[in-house]
Amino acid sequence: MNLDWKKIALFAGGTLFGTAGIKVLSSKDAKKLYTEGTAAVLRAKSCVMKTTTKVQENAEDILAEAKAINAAREEECFSAEEGEGVTEE
């Protein structure tokens, strides 16, 4: 029988590494790390949501002001056209 010792060694090493990895990932220290990481993500989410809300509010204000400016200019334009029409008659 021709055994490929390199493949057997790699399989055994992978199994050992995987088993050790599972133990490390399920340890109390790992759980604490996951908890701290999750808390940091939640804080970041909160900060991003606050910033997004501020940007959205500012965009709504800008849009409202732009509509008001356009309405005023349309009014001026119509007034000017009416005035020109009267003088041309």
FENNOR-V844838 format. One record per helix or strand of 3 or more residues. SS is the DSSP state (H for helix, E for strand). FROM is the first residue (numbers start at 1). LEN is the number of residues. Records with the same first field share a line. If there is no record, write none. Layout:
SS->FROM-LEN, FROM-LEN
//
This chain:
H->5-21, 28-61
//
